[in-house]
Amino acid sequence: MSLKIGITQTETNAVNYPKWIKGDDDIEIIDLSFERFNLEDIEQCDGIVFTGGVDSHPKYFLEDYSVDYPNAPSEFIERRDDFELAVLKKATEEKIPVLGICRGMQLINIFYKGTLHLDLGEGNQAHKKADGIDKQHPVLIKEGSLFSEITGTREGLSNSAHHQAIDRVGQGLEAVAFSPDQVVEAIELKKPEGQFLVAVQWHPERIPDKETNPLSKNIREAFLNASKQN
């Protein structure tokens, strides 16, 4: 029986995620679609990947907000936010392994009552892609964290393509990796209690050296191993 991994629908670079997750392994991809709102398909999933994409609407994490901020999208997709928050609720209840990528990490932080910086401002120069090309920068990993155990390193080189970032870390979560300018780059549960949940701000599915870089290769392996045990 093949492993079944759910991947949330995204409007950007959607083909990269299943290609990276499947690799050469016998893995079936289940499309978790906000357009179809197919929550029932979660029951088939051994693990779930929350993908990147358009900003979550700020109403989900701020009481006093404006949608007119630098680099804001021309249109938010609130039904995607609603669907993915419902998927994550089910995943945590059922202890289905979770991997969050870029927007996916931010959504997880929102679910756990954290907040986001609407825009990094001058910090965008180090993090936001330019001319369609990802930036690259070092990532410093917290010693003793699950994430340091997964990656087997205290420092690595990540790609970067975002203009928002975690501000207040969500309840029960811990920030476990940072860029040199102290942007949160990875989070995990403080007390996993049988739940694999790891999320990163970069895009491991399109890191140039993803076959060898522990910030891609090791993350995929750890997530799939947890999914096999689910």
Residue, then its C-alpha position, 0 to 999 in steps of 0.5 A: m500500500s502506497l503512502k498517501i500525502g495530502i497537499t493543499q491547493t495553491e495558485t503558485n508553483a503547484v507542481n513543485y510540491p508533489k514532485w518533491i514529495k514523491g521523488d522516486d518513492d511510491i507515494e499517492i498525492i491527495d489534492l486538498s482543494f479549497e475550491r472543492f472543500n473536500l475535508e472528507d479526504i483528510e481521512q485518507c491522508d498519512g501526512i499533510v503539506f501546507t503549501g505557499g501562496v497568497d497572503s492570508h487575510p489579516k482578519y484571521f490574526l489581527e483585530d485592528y488591520s488594513v488590507d492596504y499594506p505594502n506588497a498586499p495581494s490584489e485579492f485575498i482567498e478567504r475560502r482558502d484560509d477557512f479551508e486550510l484552518a479546518v484541515l489543520k484543526k482536523a490534522t491536529e485532532e487526528k495527530i496527522p503529521v504536518l509540514g508547513i511551507c512558507r505561507g503554510m508556516q504562517l497559517i500554522n502560526i495563525f491557527y495557534k493564535g500567533t500573528l504576522h508582520l504584514d510586510l517586512g519593509e526594508g527586510n524584504q531586500a533579504h527575503k523577497k524574491a527579485d525578478g522571479i528569482d529566490k534570494q538565499h541566506p543563512v539559517l541559524i538553527k536552535e540547538g536541542s530542537l527537534f528541527s536541529e535533530i532533523t537537519g543534523t546541523r546548526e546552520g544551513l543555506s536556504n532560499s527565500a521568497h516571502h514578504q511576510a513573517i511571523d511576529r508573535v509566535g503562536q501558543g504552544l509553538e517554538a521558533v527554532a530557526f532564524s535568519p541573520d536578521q532574526v526573522v523566524e525561519a522554522i517552528e515546531l511544537k513545544k510539546p509534540e505529544g505524538q504530533f509531528l508538526v514542523a514548518v519552514q519559511w523557505h521553499p525546500e521543494r525548490i532549493p537548488d541543491k534539494e537532493t543534498n541540502p539538509l534544509s530540504k532532503n532531511i525535512r522531506e525524509a523526516f516528514l515522510n518517516a512520520s507519515k509512515q508511522n501514522 
